[in-house]
């Protein structure tokens, strides 16, 4: 029984079904903005690259580091900052991350040279990594367990909104205020997120006899270097896998092996490798990476198929490509409600089955069906992805002990990021192999490339479905109050 002198945590407050107390709503608003800002920071910069190249007198190949530095910082550091949040206090680290994101955004807008801007973007990526790693970790301590799926769905919606809003908002700001405005727009949003987090997120708990936490510096450095090498191997070369990419990939493999060796001997490892024996966690991470790899296919293949396969103009192509993110934005919250109502395991399987059907349809799609033939399976794929994400995040985060929530949240976000960077490279290579010479390919070749890409995507989703089923079979039976079978 709770002591009358202590407030009941928001996650334990009794509320009628479908309602939330003011602290819960305030906490969700803060977490939603903390999820929106990193996604907005990823998508809004791409539209400004030509303007920044002209303003900073830099070649386009160098300007791409403005995007790459941000993504590398997130990928390399997201697990480490999640673990730091568990050790030092998630609230204080999230507040610091939001503040750092705002300060770095100002530095980006004021940067007089390209490489100072790249450095500021890396700093901004560190703030984004903190926000991405800790938002899901806070759900367990701020939201009643019966509403966890809805909260995860809301966070997924905000991420999709940020991704969708970025290009349109960026174009509008650049047209009226210049490229610096795409960074300055983050400042007031971060200010609101900071105020809400300070006001509504639960204070960090410190036990009276708690020992000083030990941080795994060697493991952290090795993991960051390994992930950075892998991300660079998958992104450098603009789709051409050369000797430099191979060397980076070998370095990543060697770094991964060395990381495992260090973690097995570390007294306080960054990642306790025994955790990966948990079927729900290991299956959740693997399926998240596979599904994210497939989702990247839509961004890699879609523009070429629509523009050159169907002969659509730039404006129409952009409108068609917006269909997927819009569906994700509208499906996040309903997906979370379905997870709360029917269980994470059932809805996760349903999401994967829907994604498999959509990829199969795209692999067989005749060009004669035109825009509707493409949009319908893409909408199904995106809605299925939203359902799977809400279910998978809920299942993985559901029974994690409090002092590991930041770490596991970081690992979940890392699996998604690794899937995206892998998809950009691997699925792009599959498309190029199917279409031949992309620069001069005819419409029929573009269609062949799309069919080949989504045939591989179908196989990846089926592999994810098999892993999901195996993880569910190996997991312990749920308790009567747990997730339905």
C-alpha positions, 0 to 999 in steps of 0.5 A: 500500500502506498504511504499517504505521505508520498504521491502516487506515481502517474503510471499507478494512478487509477483513472477511468478507461481512456482518460488520463490525469493532467500529469500524464497528459503533460508528460505525454505532451513533453515526450511527444515534442521530444520525439517530434524534434529529432525526426524534424531535425532529420527530414528538414535539413535535406531540402536545404542542402542546395541553398546551403551549398551555395551560401557556404560555397561548398560542393554538394558531396561535402554538404551531405555531411550536414545530414550525415553528421547528425545521423552518425551522432544518433546512431553511434551514441543512442545506446550509450546515452540511454544507459547514462540515463538509467545511471544518472537519472533520466529526467535530468539527462533528458532536460540536458538533451533538450537544452543541448538540441536547442543550443546546437540549433542556434549554433547551426544557424550561426555557423559561418563555414561548412565544417563548423555547421557539420560540427554543430549538427553532430552536437545537435545529433547528440541532443537528438540521441538523448531525446530518442533514447529516453522518451520511450523509457519514460512511458513506463513511469508516466503512463498507466500500464493499460495505456502503454500501447496508446502512448507508444502509438502516439510517439510513433505518430509524432515521429511520423509527423516530424518526418512528414512535416520537415520537407514542407516546413523547410521549404516554406521557411527557406523561401521566406527567411533563409536556410538558417530558419530551419534550425532556429525553428527548433528553439521555441519548440525545444523551449516548450518541451523543456518546460513541460518536461521540467513540470510534468516528468517524474523526478529521478529516484535516488536510493539512500544507500545507492552505490556510485554507478560505474560507467563502461568507458571502453565498451562505450567507445568501442560500440560508438566507433563500431556503429559509426564505421557500419553507418559510414560503410552503408552510406558513403559512396552514394550507392556504390560499394567500393574498397572504402566501404568494404574496409569500413565494414570489416572495421565494424565487424572487428569492432563488434567482435572486440566489443563482445570480448570487452563486455564479457570481461567488464565488471559493469558492462554497457550491455549485459549480453545475457539480456539478449537471450530473452526471446522477446527482446532479441526477437524485437530488436531483430524484427525492428531492424528487418522491418525498418530495412524494408520501409527504407525501400519505399524512400529509395525505390518510390521516387524512381518508379513514380518519376521514370516508371510511371512518368509522373512530374515532380509535383505529383511524385511528391504528393504520392510519396507523401501518402505513406508518411501521412498514413503513418501519422494518422495510424499511430494512435489507433494502432496503440489503442489496438495494442492496448485492446488486443495485446502486443503479440497479436497486433505485432503478428497482424502488422507483419502479416499486413506488411508481407501482403503489401510487399508481395503486392508491390513485387507483382504490381503491373504498371497499368494500375498507375498511381492507385495501384502503387498507393494502395499497397504503400498505404497498407504497408505503412499502416502495418508498420505503424501497428507493428512498431506500437506492438513491438515497442510495447512488448519489448518495453513492457516488462523491463526493470526500471534501471534498464529502460533507457538502455533498452529504449536506446537499443530499440531506436538503434535497431531502427536506425541500423535498419534504415541505413542498411536499407538505403544501401542494400535495397538501393543495390537490389533496385540498381541490379534489377533496373540496370543503368539507372541513369538511362533506364527505360520505364520497363527497367524501373518496373523490374527494379521495383519488382526485384526490390519488393520481392527481397522485401517480402522475403525480409518480412517473412523472415521477420515474421518467423523470428517474431513467431519463434520469439513468442514460442520461446517466451514464458507464458504471460501472467493472467494480467499480462498480454493476451496470447 
